[in-house]
């Protein structure tokens, strides 16, 4: 392929037309289903006709929290996004991170320490609520989080000393997000993923779409990392009919009972922290939406025990100060690809 070539995806267009006309049956039965099953036979796959017939999407309750009088509406389990985002924002408020200069060594240190603890909880407590009792109320309660973040001080806590909190009882950068607001003020925030690049790298012949590799978002075994270094436990173990844990964080924010922001991003395990930092950029540092999106991001996910950071985020002085606190770094070209809307007064 070269520049100005035209790609016409007839097979995909026909599939989308069947879905448009027949809704669910346009994919899970009829011609599209037959093409999927043929691909399974030809390619050694394991999806059966019963699998397709028995699958259905489920409406889930949103996770709702508050940050400095802003109402945060985000995605509930089996995504970890909404719970983790609310934990992060409450941690930022408790530790008053807005009192520090943006992306200063102290600011990066505090956010990284908060993020590390939240991702430790994610690895232990989050999964498909149809199979595992997710302690959602406890995880975002002020009492729990006060204790959780109360151990943060001026030095880094090694990840091997950070465990999940005491409660009574990754998807990839090939994700896509879009945010939309119409002239009436209706808003949607949508994240969808194929997980790794080109998914399983198999196109359903005659249907024009790739099969994903979303199985990698399950925990293969407790403590074993997936392709993005995320570890998990029994809550996200593989079981029939179970939905895997994700990091998708489509989010809508209200201020004074009015629409304020619509956010989301691809980025695998960095989705949550990218949305988190973009929210802080707007609310705490009075950035416009473009500036908040363009602002350099960093990420800590508990394991591996390092701050993942975009190039040119920190001065050498700040890097040295963070190293003195015990931090190590992994540099990347970019983190997330935020797709956001900010409603101006």
TAFENVEN-V51095 format. One record per helix or strand of 3 or more residues. SS is the DSSP state (@ for helix, = for strand). FROM is the first residue (numbers start at 0). LEN is the number of residues. Records with the same first field share a line. If there is no record, write none. Layout:
SS->FROM-LEN ; FROM-LEN
This chain:
@->9-13 ; 24-4 ; 29-14 ; 48-6 ; 80-14 ; 96-3 ; 104-21 ; 135-4 ; 141-8 ; 158-3 ; 213-4 ; 233-3 ; 267-16 ; 288-6 ; 315-9
=->62-5 ; 69-5 ; 175-6 ; 186-6 ; 250-5 ; 257-6 ; 306-4 ; 328-4
